[in-house]
Amino acid sequence: MSIPLADSQATEALGRALAGTRPARAVVHLRGELGAGKSTLARALLRELGVQGPIRSPTYTLVERYPIPGGEAWHLDLYRIGNAAELDFLGLDGDEATLWLVEWPERGGQALPAPDLRIDLAQAGTGREAGLEAGTATGRAWLEALREKAWLQPLSAG
């Protein structure tokens, strides 16, 4: 599924739509160049899930954890890691994460759980383009829920 995003508000709207249809447990890989909107999308999704207070970028901490309904969200930014073995020191083995939002997942390799949903963000003219691809049955159901509930209509109209 490909979605045009005219501006950062459209990227935020996509994050809110994802939050409104998310499954109980999910892993999301966010891919794209610097400035493509990965953190913007993640922040909007977390805010829509009720995260209060600052939502910090995990660029230097590598992982930020947030309580959300039904568990905990882990927002990872792997841009600064040298290799996947560095993830062993983050304590990401537990089942307490019900939502993984992983920026730069290609740097984590096989140390990360497989994505239910892959989101590729790229510059497209004056805006962005989001490519959403399901990696599992959970991801396919998530994309179907987005379509069925018409969460994406405001994005295409803008």
Long-range contacts (C-beta under 8 A, 24 or more apart in sequence): 1-131, 1-132, 1-133, 1-143, 1-146, 1-147, 2-129, 2-130, 2-131, 2-132, 3-129, 3-130, 3-131, 3-132, 3-152, 3-155, 3-156, 4-124, 4-127, 4-128, 4-129, 4-155, 4-156, 5-37, 5-121, 5-124, 5-127, 5-128, 5-129, 5-130, 5-155, 6-126, 6-127, 6-158, 7-127, 7-158, 8-37, 8-40, 9-158, 10-127, 10-128, 10-155, 10-158, 11-37, 11-40, 11-41, 11-44, 11-121, 11-128, 11-130, 12-40, 12-41, 12-43, 12-44, 13-44, 13-154, 13-155, 14-41, 14-44, 14-130, 14-152, 14-155, 15-40, 15-41, 15-42, 15-43, 15-44, 15-45, 15-46, 15-47, 15-48, 16-44, 16-45, 16-47, 16-48, 17-146, 17-151, 17-152, 17-155, 18-45, 18-117, 18-142, 18-146, 19-44, 19-45, 19-46, 19-48, 19-49, 20-48, 20-149, 20-151, 21-142, 21-145, 21-146, 21-149, 21-151, 22-49, 22-99, 22-142, 23-116, 23-138, 23-141, 23-142, 24-70, 24-98, 25-71, 25-98, 25-99, 25-138, 26-98, 26-99, 26-100, 26-116, 26-117, 26-138, 26-139, 26-142, 27-99, 27-100, 27-102, 27-112, 27-113, 27-114, 27-115, 27-116, 27-117, 28-99, 28-100, 28-101, 28-102, 28-115, 28-116, 28-117, 28-118, 28-119, 29-102, 29-105, 29-112, 29-115, 29-117, 29-118, 29-119, 29-135, 30-101, 30-102, 30-103, 30-105, 30-119, 30-121, 31-104, 31-105, 31-106, 31-118, 31-119, 31-120, 31-121, 32-120, 32-121, 32-122, 33-122, 33-123, 35-123, 36-121, 36-122, 36-123, 36-128, 37-121, 37-128, 37-130, 38-103, 38-121, 39-77, 39-103, 41-119, 41-121, 41-130, 42-75, 42-101, 42-103, 45-101, 46-73, 46-75, 46-101, 49-73, 49-99, 58-103, 62-90, 63-90, 63-92, 65-97, 68-98, 68-99, 70-98, 71-96, 71-97, 71-98, 71-99, 72-96, 72-97, 72-98, 72-99, 73-97, 73-98, 73-99, 73-100, 73-101, 74-99, 74-100, 74-101, 75-101, 75-103, 76-100, 76-101, 76-102, 76-103, 76-108, 77-103, 77-104, 78-102, 78-103, 78-104, 78-105, 78-107, 78-108, 79-103, 79-104, 79-107, 81-107, 81-108, 83-107, 83-109, 84-108, 84-109, 84-110, 84-111, 84-112, 85-111, 87-111, 87-112, 115-139, 116-142, 117-142, 117-143
